[in-house]
Amino acid sequence: MSAGSIRGRLLFWSGALTAAALVLAWIALSAVLSDFVTRRLEAELAAGARAVMAAAEWDAAGRFDVIPAPADPRFERPLSGWYWQVSDGTEVLARAPSLVTGDLGPDGARGIGPDGAALIAHRARFTAPGDGRTLTVAVTLPAAEAAAELATVRRPLLVALAVLGAGLLVAQVVAVRAGLRDLTRFARSVAQVRDGTTGTVPRPAAAELRPLADELDRLIAARAAQVERARAHAGDLAHALKTPLAVLSNRAGPEEAALIARMDRIIRWHLDRARASAAGLDPAAHCAVAPALQDVALVLAPGARRQGIALDVRAEGAPDFRGDAEDLIEIVGTLAENAVAWAAARVRITAAAGAGGLVIDVADDGPGIPAPDRDRLLARGARLDESTQGHGLGLAIAADRVRAYGGTLVLDRADLGGLLARVTLPARG
């Protein structure tokens, strides 16, 4: 999962926080269980101490004994860790049968058994009948047994927390997916604007996304206004320059007229580049391809007939162009005009769906363009005097408009023998 993924970050942090919470719960509940087990064992030791104290006495001969001794069989099993003994602080007066060797010390405070095993001890002071001395009773159990009991009660807790953690992780994945579903729908809504299905972003159901939708709508409106201003400015500039150039052309001699004609072509080229730079800025624009190609054919047909050139247009099943119809006509018209100018007898224009969107091929049976000159001819900013002789600025202008839409224009050799200009443009839907 990508490091920049919202889903990844949400799952990471929710998982980390859940894991931290489960660890804290484990620590807290383990402490509670440990306290519970400790209290229960201490209560059991205290009960054993009371049983010893209740049975302890001095007889008439001054001998101390515990009759009857506690009946718990654990106090009978040698070195079981379950021990009891009674002492007066200086000597041991009585002890459990399980203490077959050694004792717990004169005061019963030794926490290690005769076999070296750690013990948990409970001590109490009392006065046995028949003597006024204060005695100490100590009752012990093995620390290993206490640890084993604690592990036994902790094991179900660990399993329960693991199951809970897995359930929470699944719930988090489901919740994150459900929460991000609105973002996926919103992305589809924005794609509808890009494809030209709608001119504004549909209102998202999530309130958090509505401000973003509003900002995108304002951006779309601003870009559309920019398109119109650019086109209007280019049109105004063309109109303003047309009359002065016409006057100069009428007054000029042959040499000056040629320079003025060249100037006119260069000015029109830069105006077309200005229009091309505004192309593709309106995400809602779209048009059918077949009518646009038929318009191109209608314009070029008279000249093609005079030159004896057959013009073949095929656009059945072609997807709609995601852009302005005027730009599509300008792109195809420029390429087709160039093809008619150089064709021997045939020009073919075809449009179809392709891997990159809408693919339009303009092919002719003319001499074509040498391979080394093709890329230079389409280079961004190519000037008139840098273009291959006879092809002029048309291909460079068409390339600019295609690039403005994020498309490609590739020149190759056609199966008709001449030049193939293949245009790939964004398709609607």
C-alpha positions in Angstrom: 0.0 0.0 0.0 1.3 3.4 -1.0 3.0 5.5 1.7 0.9 8.4 0.6 -2.4 6.5 0.7 -5.1 7.9 3.0 -6.5 4.4 3.5 -3.0 3.2 4.4 -2.5 6.0 7.0 -5.9 5.5 8.5 -5.4 1.7 8.8 -1.9 2.2 10.2 -2.8 4.7 12.9 -6.1 3.0 13.8 -4.3 -0.4 14.0 -1.4 1.1 16.0 -3.8 2.8 18.5 -5.9 -0.4 18.8 -2.7 -2.4 19.5 -1.6 0.1 22.1 -5.1 0.0 23.7 -5.0 -3.8 23.7 -1.5 -3.9 25.3 -2.7 -1.4 28.0 -5.8 -3.6 28.6 -3.6 -6.7 28.8 -1.3 -5.0 31.4 -4.3 -3.7 33.4 -6.3 -6.9 33.4 -3.2 -9.0 34.1 -2.6 -6.8 37.1 -6.2 -7.4 38.3 -5.9 -11.1 37.7 -2.5 -11.2 39.5 -4.0 -9.4 42.5 -7.0 -11.8 42.4 -4.8 -14.9 42.4 -2.5 -13.5 45.0 -5.4 -12.6 47.3 -7.0 -16.1 46.9 -3.7 -17.8 47.6 -3.1 -15.6 50.6 -6.6 -16.4 51.9 -5.9 -20.1 51.4 -2.6 -19.7 53.4 -4.4 -17.8 56.1 -7.0 -20.5 56.4 -4.2 -23.1 56.8 -2.6 -20.9 59.5 -5.9 -20.7 61.4 -6.3 -24.4 61.2 -2.8 -24.9 62.7 -3.5 -22.3 65.4 -6.8 -24.0 66.3 -5.1 -27.4 66.7 -2.0 -26.1 68.6 -1.7 -26.7 72.4 0.6 -27.4 75.2 0.0 -30.7 77.1 0.3 -31.3 80.8 3.9 -32.3 80.4 4.8 -29.0 78.7 5.1 -30.5 75.3 3.8 -28.6 72.2 1.9 -30.4 69.6 -0.6 -29.7 66.8 -3.5 -32.2 67.0 -5.0 -32.8 64.7 -2.7 -31.5 62.0 -4.3 -29.9 58.9 -5.7 -32.7 56.7 -4.7 -31.1 53.4 -2.7 -33.8 51.5 -0.4 -31.2 50.1 1.1 -30.8 53.6 1.8 -34.5 53.6 3.7 -34.8 50.3 7.5 -34.4 50.9 9.0 -31.2 49.6 5.7 -30.2 48.0 6.3 -26.5 48.8 3.1 -26.6 50.9 4.6 -26.3 54.4 3.6 -25.1 57.9 5.6 -24.8 61.0 5.2 -23.3 64.5 8.1 -21.6 66.3 8.6 -19.5 69.4 11.3 -17.3 67.8 14.2 -19.4 68.9 13.3 -22.9 67.9 10.8 -24.8 65.7 8.2 -26.4 67.9 6.2 -28.3 65.1 6.2 -28.6 61.4 4.4 -30.2 58.5 5.3 -33.7 57.4 6.2 -32.3 54.0 9.1 -30.5 55.6 11.1 -33.8 55.8 14.4 -32.0 56.0 15.1 -28.5 57.3 12.7 -25.9 58.3 11.6 -22.3 57.5 13.9 -20.7 60.1 13.3 -19.9 63.8 10.8 -17.2 62.9 9.3 -18.8 59.8 10.5 -15.9 57.6 12.7 -17.9 55.2 11.3 -17.7 51.7 13.3 -20.6 50.3 12.3 -24.2 50.9 14.7 -27.0 51.8 15.0 -27.9 48.1 15.9 -24.4 47.1 12.5 -23.6 45.6 11.0 -20.1 46.1 8.1 -19.9 48.5 5.2 -17.6 49.2 4.7 -17.4 53.0 2.0 -16.2 55.4 2.9 -15.7 59.0 0.7 -15.1 62.1 1.3 -14.7 65.8 -0.8 -16.4 68.4 -0.8 -17.8 72.0 -1.5 -21.5 72.3 -3.5 -22.8 75.3 -1.5 -24.0 78.3 1.4 -21.6 77.9 1.7 -17.8 77.8 4.3 -17.7 75.2 3.7 -15.9 71.8 4.2 -18.3 69.0 4.6 -17.8 65.2 2.9 -20.0 62.6 4.1 -19.9 59.0 2.3 -21.5 56.1 3.8 -21.6 52.6 3.1 -22.6 49.1 5.5 -22.9 46.1 5.9 -19.7 44.1 6.0 -21.8 40.9 2.5 -23.1 41.6 1.3 -19.5 42.0 2.9 -18.5 38.7 1.3 -21.5 36.9 -2.1 -20.6 38.3 -1.7 -17.0 37.2 -0.6 -18.1 33.7 -3.7 -20.4 33.6 -6.1 -17.6 34.2 -4.2 -15.2 31.9 -4.3 -17.5 28.9 -8.0 -17.1 28.2 -7.6 -13.4 28.6 -4.8 -13.4 26.0 -6.9 -15.4 23.6 -9.9 -13.1 24.1 -7.8 -10.0 23.5 -6.3 -11.5 20.4 -9.8 -12.3 19.0 -10.9 -8.9 20.0 -7.9 -7.3 18.2 -8.6 -9.3 15.0 -12.3 -8.3 15.1 -11.4 -4.7 15.6 -8.9 -4.8 12.7 -11.6 -6.2 10.4 -14.0 -3.6 11.6 -11.5 -0.9 11.0 -10.8 -2.1 7.4 -14.6 -2.2 6.8 -15.1 1.3 8.4 -12.2 2.9 6.5 -13.4 1.4 3.2 -16.9 2.6 3.9 -15.6 6.1 4.9 -13.5 6.4 1.8 -16.3 5.2 -0.5 -17.5 8.8 -0.8 -14.0 9.8 -2.0 -14.2 7.1 -4.7 -17.7 8.4 -5.8 -16.4 11.9 -5.8 -13.5 10.9 -8.0 -16.0 9.4 -10.4 -18.0 12.6 -10.3 -14.9 14.6 -11.2 -14.2 12.2 -14.0 -17.6 12.8 -15.4 -16.7 16.5 -15.7 -13.4 15.6 -17.4 -15.3 13.3 -19.8 -17.8 16.1 -20.6 -20.8 14.2 -19.2 -21.6 17.1 -17.0 -20.4 20.7 -16.7 -20.4 20.9 -12.9 -19.3 18.5 -10.2 -22.3 16.6 -8.8 -23.0 17.3 -5.2 -21.3 14.7 -3.0 -23.3 13.1 -0.2 -20.5 13.7 2.3 -20.7 17.2 3.8 -16.9 17.3 4.1 -16.5 17.0 0.3 -19.0 19.7 -0.6 -16.6 22.7 -0.1 -14.1 20.9 -2.4 -16.9 20.4 -5.0 -17.7 24.1 -4.8 -14.1 25.0 -5.3 -13.8 22.7 -8.3 -16.9 24.3 -9.9 -15.4 27.7 -9.4 -12.1 26.5 -11.0 -14.0 25.0 -14.0 -15.9 28.3 -14.4 -12.7 30.3 -14.2 -11.0 28.1 -16.8 -14.0 28.3 -19.1 -13.9 32.1 -18.9 -10.1 32.0 -19.6 -10.8 30.0 -22.8 -13.3 32.5 -24.0 -11.1 35.4 -23.2 -8.1 33.8 -25.0 -10.2 33.1 -28.1 -11.8 36.6 -28.1 -8.4 38.2 -27.7 -6.9 36.2 -30.6 -10.0 37.0 -32.7 -9.7 40.7 -31.9 -6.0 40.7 -32.7 -6.5 39.0 -36.0 -9.2 41.5 -36.9 -7.1 44.4 -35.9 -4.1 43.2 -38.0 -6.1 42.2 -41.1 -7.0 45.6 -42.4 -3.5 47.2 -42.0 -1.9 44.2 -43.7 -4.4 44.5 -46.6 -3.7 48.2 -47.0 0.1 47.5 -47.0 -0.3 44.7 -49.5 -2.3 46.9 -51.9 0.4 49.6 -51.8 3.4 47.4 -51.9 5.4 46.2 -54.9 6.0 42.6 -55.7 9.0 42.2 -53.3 7.3 44.0 -50.4 4.1 42.0 -51.1 6.0 38.7 -50.7 7.3 40.0 -47.3 3.9 41.1 -46.2 2.4 37.7 -47.2 5.2 36.0 -45.2 4.4 38.3 -42.3 0.7 37.5 -42.6 1.5 33.8 -42.4 3.7 34.2 -39.3 1.1 36.4 -37.6 -1.7 33.9 -38.3 0.6 31.1 -37.0 1.2 32.9 -33.7 -2.5 33.6 -33.4 -3.3 30.0 -34.0 -0.8 29.1 -31.3 -2.5 31.4 -28.9 -5.8 29.7 -29.7 -4.2 26.3 -29.3 -2.8 27.3 -25.9 -6.4 27.8 -24.8 -7.6 24.5 -26.1 -8.5 21.8 -23.7 -9.3 24.1 -20.9 -13.0 23.5 -20.9 -13.6 20.1 -19.3 -17.3 20.0 -20.3 -16.6 20.4 -24.0 -17.3 17.4 -26.3 -18.4 16.8 -29.8 -19.2 14.0 -32.2 -16.4 13.1 -34.5 -18.2 12.1 -37.7 -19.9 15.5 -38.3 -16.6 17.3 -37.7 -14.8 15.2 -40.3 -17.6 15.6 -42.7 -17.3 19.4 -42.3 -13.6 19.1 -43.1 -14.4 17.0 -46.2 -17.0 19.5 -47.4 -14.5 22.4 -47.2 -11.7 20.4 -48.9 -13.8 18.6 -51.5 -13.9 21.3 -54.2 -10.1 21.8 -54.3 -9.5 18.0 -54.1 -11.8 17.4 -57.1 -9.9 20.1 -59.1 -6.7 18.3 -58.4 -8.2 14.9 -59.2 -7.8 13.6 -55.6 -10.3 11.2 -54.1 -11.2 12.1 -50.5 -12.3 9.1 -48.3 -13.7 9.8 -44.8 -14.6 7.0 -42.4 -15.7 7.6 -38.8 -18.3 5.0 -38.0 -18.2 3.9 -34.4 -15.7 6.5 -33.4 -16.1 7.8 -29.8 -16.9 11.4 -29.1 -14.0 13.8 -28.8 -13.6 15.3 -25.4 -12.9 18.9 -26.5 -14.1 21.7 -28.6 -15.5 20.9 -32.1 -13.7 23.9 -33.6 -10.4 22.7 -32.3 -11.0 19.2 -33.8 -12.0 20.6 -37.1 -8.8 22.8 -37.1 -6.6 19.9 -36.2 -8.0 17.5 -38.8 -8.5 20.2 -41.4 -4.8 21.3 -41.1 -3.6 17.8 -41.6 -6.1 17.0 -44.4 -5.2 20.2 -46.2 -1.6 19.3 -46.1 -2.4 15.8 -47.4 -4.5 17.1 -50.3 -1.7 19.5 -51.2 0.8 16.6 -51.5 -1.3 13.6 -52.5 -1.0 12.1 -56.0 -4.6 10.7 -56.2 -5.9 9.7 -52.8 -6.4 11.0 -49.2 -8.0 8.9 -46.5 -9.3 10.2 -43.1 -10.3 7.5 -40.5 -11.4 7.8 -36.9 -11.8 5.0 -34.4 -11.4 4.1 -30.7 -7.9 3.3 -29.7 -5.8 2.4 -26.7 -5.1 6.1 -26.0 -8.7 7.3 -26.7 -9.7 8.7 -30.0 -7.3 7.9 -32.9 -7.6 9.8 -36.2 -5.4 8.9 -39.2 -4.8 11.2 -42.1 -3.0 9.4 -44.9 -2.0 10.3 -48.5 -0.3 8.7 -51.4 2.2 11.6 -51.9 6.0 11.7 -51.5 5.8 11.9 -47.7 8.3 13.5 -45.4 11.8 12.1 -44.8 12.1 10.4 -41.4 14.9 12.7 -40.1 12.7 15.8 -40.7 9.5 14.5 -39.0 10.3 15.2 -35.4 11.9 18.6 -36.2 8.8 19.6 -38.1 6.6 18.9 -35.1 8.9 20.4 -32.5 7.3 22.9 -30.1 8.0 26.4 -31.3 9.2 25.4 -34.8 9.5 28.4 -37.0 8.5 28.8 -40.6 12.1 28.8 -41.9 12.9 25.7 -39.9 10.2 23.5 -41.3 10.6 21.1 -44.2 10.1 23.0 -47.4 6.5 22.9 -48.7 4.8 21.7 -45.5 4.8 25.1 -43.8 3.4 25.9 -40.3 0.3 23.7 -40.5 1.7 20.6 -38.9 3.4 22.6 -36.1 0.1 24.4 -35.4 -1.8 21.1 -35.4 0.8 19.6 -33.0 0.4 22.5 -30.6 -3.4 22.0 -30.5 -3.0 18.3 -30.0 -0.5 18.8 -27.2 -2.9 21.3 -25.5 -5.4 18.4 -25.1 -2.7 16.0 -23.8 -2.7 14.1 -27.0 0.0 13.0 -29.5 0.7 13.6 -33.2 3.0 11.1 -34.8 4.2 11.2 -38.4 5.0 8.0 -40.2 4.9 6.4 -43.6 1.3 5.5 -44.8 0.3 2.3 -46.4 -0.8 4.4 -49.3 2.9 5.3 -49.8 2.8 8.9 -48.6 2.6 10.6 -45.2 0.6 9.2 -42.3 -0.4 11.7 -39.6 -1.8 9.8 -36.6 -3.5 11.9 -33.9 -4.5 10.5 -30.5 -6.9 12.7 -28.6 -8.9 12.2 -25.4 -12.3 10.5 -25.9 -15.4 11.1 -24.0 -16.6 8.3 -21.6 
